[in-house]
Amino acid sequence: MIIDAPNNDTLRVLIAGGGVAALETALALSQLAPEQTSVTLLAPNPEFVYRPMLVHEPFAHGPARRYPLARIAADAGAELLAEELHRVDPERHAIHTRSGGEIEYDALVLALGARVCVRYKHALTIDDRHLKETLHGLLQDVEGGYVQRLAFVAPPRMAWQLPLYELALMTAGRAYDMGIELATTIVTPEESPLAIFGANASSAVAAVLERAGIHTIASAYAEVPSSEEVLINPGERRLEVDRVIALPELYGPCVRGIPMSEHGFIGVDPHGGVRDVKRVYAAGDAIDFPVKHGGIASQQADAVARSIAALAGAAVAPEPFLPVIRGMLLTDDKPLYLSAHIAGGHGLSSEAGDTPSWSLPGKIAARYLAPYLAALDGEPITTAEVSA
């Protein structure tokens, strides 16, 4: 069975995925090359979930916002297909869906996200798809005084630790508000707390942790032999706790027909083109860039969209992906806004403060998606794009 994608004189663009990178690409193309491209969005999920705010749900701050993909696709001038990518046939410029369909394309964008895998079997593993259920019992035990020592652990191969710090801060804040003594420790392989943001921001995060009474063990590689023990190297230190909460490890999607780099991720050039494969692009958590974050995914998507728009004949010059990381650290009090230009794995021009250094200060700073979602939420917009 062949599924017909829109076919006229425009460049047929197929975007596989329903997350930040996919939606940013579709919205960008609707602005950069609306007459030169016809876009199809291939996604199995019916809605887009604002995932960075899912860490709030276990603490009774209300649910994360959800948006119907059909509405977003329609507003971007794209066709939505409720399908899942199975494999790619680059020579034929076609993909095969999980249900057996085939779709031809002129340009393909892989925005599939990463696979979440448990690293420590004796720890509660953070998965934002099930975060409320995972943490419900833990918070009850903390509030009941049954848990007095917590360890929050990051595995060695995980580049986005911010949710771990948020959960530690909010859990410690909940215990403090209830008059419960809770010893909270973060164990991380980073040189300092959220070192990816650079020295200035990391120092600000360390100060927030200190005020919250949270102890941080940095440059540490942990093993969790039981639910009440963390072994830390170097130094062969042993930390006794009542419960361990850990980040997962991430692996790439291992797309059939596409060459993979280490751990199943997709290797791309500075413009988002998949290496050694013509007219196939990738953005977001699926690629081999070490930082996995919505704002970074949107910047990668912008580079991809500009490349495709230029390919389609629009008056747009391709621009390489030059990462600027912006993050909002949720705490038990007011958030801390962090930003940095990334170079050599660490932030340069590092900033931290109570107010953001970018417009539309959401958790995801995206050039096209952020103002679009703000408009859906009924928030005022003073600019058509997020400041770069």
BELHU-V820708 format. One record per residue. RES is the residue in three letters. OMEGA is omega in radians with two decimals (999 if undefined). NEAR is the number of other C-alpha atoms within 12 Angstrom. Layout:
{{RES;OMEGA;NEAR} {RES;OMEGA;NEAR}}
//
This chain:
{{MET;3.10;13} {ILE;3.08;15} {ILE;-3.10;23} {ASP;2.97;19} {ALA;3.12;31} {PRO;-3.02;25} {ASN;3.04;21} {ASN;-3.13;16} {ASP;-3.13;13} {THR;3.07;24} {LEU;-3.13;31} {ARG;-3.11;37} {VAL;3.10;48} {LEU;-3.14;50} {ILE;3.14;50} {ALA;3.14;49} {GLY;-3.13;44} {GLY;-3.13;42} {GLY;-3.05;46} {VAL;-3.07;49} {ALA;-3.13;49} {ALA;-3.09;52} {LEU;3.08;58} {GLU;3.12;49} {THR;-3.12;55} {ALA;-3.13;51} {LEU;3.11;41} {ALA;-3.14;43} {LEU;3.11;45} {SER;3.09;33} {GLN;-3.03;29} {LEU;-3.05;32} {ALA;-3.07;33} {PRO;-3.11;28} {GLU;-3.04;21} {GLN;-3.10;27} {THR;2.93;41} {SER;-2.92;35} {VAL;3.01;47} {THR;3.13;44} {LEU;-3.11;48} {LEU;-3.06;44} {ALA;3.10;34} {PRO;-3.08;24} {ASN;-3.10;23} {PRO;-3.08;24} {GLU;3.05;24} {PHE;-3.13;29} {VAL;3.12;24} {TYR;-2.91;29} {ARG;-3.12;28} {PRO;-3.12;37} {MET;3.12;33} {LEU;3.11;31} {VAL;3.12;40} {HIS;-2.98;30} {GLU;3.13;27} {PRO;-3.07;30} {PHE;3.02;34} {ALA;3.08;19} {HIS;-3.13;16} {GLY;-3.07;14} {PRO;3.01;19} {ALA;-3.10;24} {ARG;3.14;21} {ARG;-3.08;23} {TYR;3.12;25} {PRO;3.14;23} {LEU;-3.14;32} {ALA;3.13;26} {ARG;-3.11;22} {ILE;3.14;34} {ALA;-3.14;39} {ALA;3.14;20} {ASP;3.11;26} {ALA;-3.12;32} {GLY;-3.09;28} {ALA;3.02;33} {GLU;3.14;31} {LEU;3.04;36} {LEU;3.13;33} {ALA;-3.11;25} {GLU;3.11;28} {GLU;3.13;31} {LEU;3.09;37} {HIS;3.10;29} {ARG;-3.12;26} {VAL;3.02;34} {ASP;-3.02;26} {PRO;-3.11;27} {GLU;-3.14;17} {ARG;-3.08;20} {HIS;-3.12;25} {ALA;3.01;31} {ILE;3.07;42} {HIS;-3.12;30} {THR;-3.14;28} {ARG;-3.11;20} {SER;3.09;19} {GLY;3.12;16} {GLY;3.09;24} {GLU;-3.14;28} {ILE;3.08;40} {GLU;-3.11;31} {TYR;2.92;39} {ASP;3.04;36} {ALA;-3.11;41} {LEU;3.08;47} {VAL;3.10;55} {LEU;-3.14;54} {ALA;-2.88;45} {LEU;-3.07;39} {GLY;-3.11;35} {ALA;3.06;34} {ARG;-3.13;22} {VAL;-3.11;24} {CYS;3.13;22} {VAL;3.11;23} {ARG;-3.09;28} {TYR;-3.05;29} {LYS;-3.13;20} {HIS;3.13;21} {ALA;2.94;34} {LEU;-3.06;34} {THR;3.14;36} {ILE;3.03;40} {ASP;-2.99;28} {ASP;3.07;27} {ARG;-3.11;21} {HIS;-2.97;18} {LEU;-3.10;32} {LYS;3.14;28} {GLU;-3.10;21} {THR;-3.02;22} {LEU;-3.07;34} {HIS;-3.12;20} {GLY;3.13;19} {LEU;-3.13;32} {LEU;3.07;35} {GLN;3.13;21} {ASP;3.08;22} {VAL;-3.12;31} {GLU;3.13;25} {GLY;3.13;18} {GLY;-3.13;21} {TYR;3.12;20} {VAL;-3.10;27} {GLN;-3.13;29} {ARG;-3.12;34} {LEU;3.00;41} {ALA;3.05;47} {PHE;-2.93;49} {VAL;3.03;52} {ALA;3.10;48} {PRO;-3.09;37} {PRO;-3.03;28} {ARG;3.10;26} {MET;-2.95;35} {ALA;-3.08;31} {TRP;-3.04;36} {GLN;-3.01;39} {LEU;3.13;42} {PRO;3.12;40} {LEU;3.11;42} {TYR;3.13;44} {GLU;-3.13;41} {LEU;3.10;44} {ALA;-3.13;48} {LEU;-3.11;45} {MET;3.08;36} {THR;3.10;47} {ALA;3.11;42} {GLY;3.09;33} {ARG;3.13;30} {ALA;-3.14;34} {TYR;-3.12;25} {ASP;-3.12;17} {MET;3.12;17} {GLY;-3.11;15} {ILE;3.08;23} {GLU;-3.11;25} {LEU;3.08;35} {ALA;-3.06;31} {THR;-3.12;41} {THR;3.01;38} {ILE;3.11;48} {VAL;-3.02;43} {THR;3.06;38} {PRO;3.12;31} {GLU;3.09;32} {GLU;3.12;24} {SER;-3.10;30} {PRO;-3.14;40} {LEU;-3.09;49} {ALA;3.14;36} {ILE;-3.14;43} {PHE;3.12;43} {GLY;-2.97;33} {ALA;-3.08;25} {ASN;-3.13;27} {ALA;-3.14;36} {SER;3.10;35} {SER;3.11;25} {ALA;3.09;29} {VAL;3.12;39} {ALA;3.12;29} {ALA;3.09;22} {VAL;3.13;35} {LEU;3.14;35} {GLU;3.12;20} {ARG;3.14;18} {ALA;3.14;31} {GLY;-3.12;24} {ILE;3.12;35} {HIS;3.14;30} {THR;3.03;35} {ILE;-3.07;33} {ALA;-3.10;28} {SER;-3.03;24} {ALA;3.11;28} {TYR;-2.92;28} {ALA;2.88;38} {GLU;-3.09;34} {VAL;-3.09;34} {PRO;3.08;21} {SER;-3.10;22} {SER;-3.11;27} {GLU;-3.06;24} {GLU;3.03;27} {VAL;3.06;39} {LEU;-3.00;27} {ILE;3.04;29} {ASN;0.01;21} {PRO;3.10;15} {GLY;3.13;13} {GLU;3.10;13} {ARG;-3.12;18} {ARG;-3.12;23} {LEU;3.11;33} {GLU;-3.09;23} {VAL;3.05;29} {ASP;-3.14;29} {ARG;3.11;36} {VAL;3.06;41} {ILE;-3.01;45} {ALA;2.96;43} {LEU;3.04;41} {PRO;2.91;32} {GLU;-3.14;28} {LEU;3.06;35} {TYR;3.14;32} {GLY;-3.05;35} {PRO;3.13;36} {CYS;-3.10;29} {VAL;3.11;36} {ARG;-3.14;22} {GLY;-3.12;24} {ILE;3.11;36} {PRO;-3.09;28} {MET;2.98;25} {SER;-3.06;21} {GLU;3.10;19} {HIS;3.02;26} {GLY;3.11;23} {PHE;-3.08;35} {ILE;3.11;41} {GLY;-3.11;35} {VAL;3.05;35} {ASP;-3.09;27} {PRO;3.12;28} {HIS;3.11;31} {GLY;3.09;45} {GLY;3.12;36} {VAL;-3.08;34} {ARG;3.05;23} {ASP;3.09;19} {VAL;-3.08;27} {LYS;3.03;25} {ARG;3.02;35} {VAL;-3.09;43} {TYR;3.10;45} {ALA;3.14;55} {ALA;3.07;54} {GLY;-3.02;47} {ASP;-3.11;42} {ALA;-3.07;48} {ILE;-2.99;47} {ASP;3.00;35} {PHE;-2.95;37} {PRO;-3.09;32} {VAL;-3.13;38} {LYS;-3.02;41} {HIS;-3.07;40} {GLY;3.13;42} {GLY;3.08;41} {ILE;3.11;38} {ALA;-3.14;46} {SER;3.09;44} {GLN;3.06;47} {GLN;3.12;50} {ALA;3.11;53} {ASP;3.10;49} {ALA;3.10;40} {VAL;-3.10;49} {ALA;3.12;52} {ARG;3.09;38} {SER;-3.14;39} {ILE;3.11;48} {ALA;3.09;38} {ALA;3.09;24} {LEU;-3.13;29} {ALA;3.11;30} {GLY;3.09;21} {ALA;-3.12;24} {ALA;-3.09;18} {VAL;3.09;23} {ALA;3.07;21} {PRO;3.09;25} {GLU;-3.13;24} {PRO;3.06;21} {PHE;3.10;31} {LEU;-2.92;24} {PRO;2.94;37} {VAL;-3.06;37} {ILE;3.11;46} {ARG;-3.11;47} {GLY;3.06;44} {MET;3.14;39} {LEU;3.10;45} {LEU;3.11;35} {THR;3.06;32} {ASP;3.13;29} {ASP;3.13;21} {LYS;-3.11;17} {PRO;3.05;26} {LEU;-3.10;36} {TYR;-3.06;35} {LEU;3.06;42} {SER;3.13;43} {ALA;2.89;34} {HIS;-3.05;26} {ILE;3.04;25} {ALA;3.12;19} {GLY;3.10;15} {GLY;3.12;22} {HIS;-3.06;30} {GLY;2.94;28} {LEU;-3.07;24} {SER;-3.05;22} {SER;3.14;30} {GLU;3.06;32} {ALA;3.13;34} {GLY;-3.14;26} {ASP;3.11;23} {THR;-3.09;20} {PRO;3.09;24} {SER;3.13;27} {TRP;3.14;31} {SER;-3.10;26} {LEU;-2.95;32} {PRO;3.01;31} {GLY;3.09;36} {LYS;3.13;38} {ILE;3.10;40} {ALA;-3.07;41} {ALA;-3.02;43} {ARG;-3.08;40} {TYR;-3.07;39} {LEU;-3.10;45} {ALA;3.12;38} {PRO;3.10;30} {TYR;3.13;35} {LEU;3.09;39} {ALA;3.11;30} {ALA;3.10;20} {LEU;-3.13;19} {ASP;-3.13;15} {GLY;3.13;10} {GLU;3.13;16} {PRO;3.12;16} {ILE;-3.14;19} {THR;3.12;13} {THR;-3.13;19} {ALA;-3.10;22} {GLU;3.04;26} {VAL;-3.14;28} {SER;-3.11;20} {ALA;999;24}}
//
